[in-house]
Amino acid sequence: MMALVAAAAPSPIPSKASLAGTRVDNFMLADQTGMGHELYYFKEKAAVVIVTAAQGDAVSDRAKVALAKVQESFTGKNVHFMMLDSSMTSKRGTFDGAPGSAALPILADELQLVGRSLGVTQTGEVFVINPKSWTVAYHGPIDDSFADKKDANANLTAALNAVISGKAPAVTEASVKGSAIDFPDRAKVATFTNISYATEVAPVLADKCVACHTQGGMAPFAMDKYDVVKAMAPMIREALRTKRMPPYHSDRHGAALTDDMRPTDAQIKTLVNWIEAGAPRGSGVDPLPSAAKPAPKWPLGEPDLVLQVPAFDVPASGIVEYQDRSIANAFTEGKWLRATAYANATPAVHHALAGWIPKVDPNGRGFSWNVALGGYGPGSAPNLTPAETGVYIPPGGSFAYQMHYTPVGKPVTDKMEVGYYFHKEEPKYILRQASITDFSIEIPAGEERHPETAYLEFPHDAQIFGVQPHCHSRCYSTKLRIRYPDGSEKVLLNQPRYDFSWQREFHFDKLLEVPKGSLLIADYVYDNSDLNKSNPDPKKHVTFGEQTSEEMLFTFARFRFKDETANNRHDEWFQELQGNVLFGALDDNIDGQLTAAEFRNDPRFKSVVKFLPMVDADKDGSLNKTEMATAMQMMQKMRASGQLAAPKTDAATTEMTQQGEHH
């Protein structure tokens, strides 16, 4: 559970009637859309407003409407508004926002940790938090209709006006008439000192944290004894409350996944309760020293083949163009790949992609995704394959790599090694890879929450093994959902807060069944404002690009067609699938039609707009898939004849739009 910065000691649960002036600890909770809200993220705001609520509560329903009106009156005044549902029935996605106020987030405090720490007792309570000190500036009603005793100065509007102007509110504490919220654990606080470090706490840390927090691991310290845990306890608590650690940033509101690094809800509460009780040592043998073994170089065991990517000297600063490197394949027989792993990567490696190309370049250059062999990003795990499934590597040719380096402030030499593991016998199924991609994204300068959506339609029945979202430092949250042919939908993967520092593939517990005609839909949200401290330039209008200072929208899916086997290939099915990538990228409203406005920022296809009237057979002002295919054929013929110039594209665009089949 590595944390990037140390946290202050946790604030005690308030025991006094007045909560004004108390410090509020950091937390992150998801709203009704699945997007996360981390309190300390909003430190550039003039104020943060939290109003308590509960599903099905009449006071809460009135509070939603009243708060929406206040929110509207403070438009443009740099205030962030949220509602907090800490009730026993709290469940994300079931609590609608106020009428006409979709922008009012309602946070699901499903473990009650935030509400309990904040001192919540009932619905309708207002907490105005001053980000300069992270203390409660006002605790009371929204207005007189929620007040226990009427007071002209005890209302949210007056409190906000004072805080925004740098003053203390005239009234900082006032009682509220709301519905009681039960916090069962409050009555158990005295018993938390009895939580056993040896039998309840350390085993969770050993299972969920020590794999990284060990000697030679990727975390900055080894969690190998009680003294370390005790010293890091406030940091561990903050990392759990903000969902920053463990680095498995999907929440539990999607499909069942394997290799789940997250503690269970019960384990999280045990750890937090123990830390808030002072992290007592208690009795019993400490299990961490024996659990914290040095991290192995190859977690899957010694590979069948190890190749070192040609060494590259990364400068201390500047922009490094993508480096394509290749190594001749000495195998005279084809191989079926079952896993790929990576070792010795420096922090300067933004990503590495492995593949196979049919040529041997005398200069050791070249890369292609036509046969994709996996990839690496910070925090990623080995690339696996499902049972009886593999990727075919033909004899000869070259193993190829696309290396993206980002300078880290000092010169480093990268000597990444790639380990390959092969099936001993030919597997039954072929693993393939496709992506949901959108090269037309546009993120306005300064915008706090900018959505982009793309999708991929599957033309034949398939089974998805794993998925991986990818974007850059302006990316705020991601979601992946499936829309079945009957129109029903299911969320598959939700990352309330995307973390660019951790790139991993998420594997479904059981292969995800994808019927023919299903849409795999990727929803991304970007923060291009100065709230985002990772933002390279909030004043820049951002479009798609391969460098970290630009942005991407990729969700990769590794899958197999249900009725395709190694002995019964259907490469034409994969070509059909690849043919759907462009349409799903441009069709922003997912209505099966492309209007001229949807050809917004992709230089390769803006020419299609010229042909729209000519190929719009049904004269509805837009292109369906058939009409789009006609337009593309017309454009290709004109380029071949020299009547239309080919647009310039970067290396990433060229390769990624041509990510071909797995042989």
PyMOL commands that set and color helices and strands:
alter all, ss='L'
color gray80, all
select helices_A, chain A and resi 39-42+58-73+113-118+144-146+156-164+184-194+197-208+226-241+265-276+288-291+571-579+581-586+596-598+608-615+625-640+651-657
alter helices_A, ss='H'
color red, helices_A
select strands_A, chain A and resi 28-30+36-38+47-53+79-85+106-108+126-130+135-140+305-308+312-314+323-328+335-343+349-357+371-376+389-393+398-405+412-414+417-422+429-430+432-437+442-443+450-457+462-470+475-483+489-495+506-514+519-526+542-543+554-561
alter strands_A, ss='S'
color yellow, strands_A
deselect
rebuild
show_as cartoon
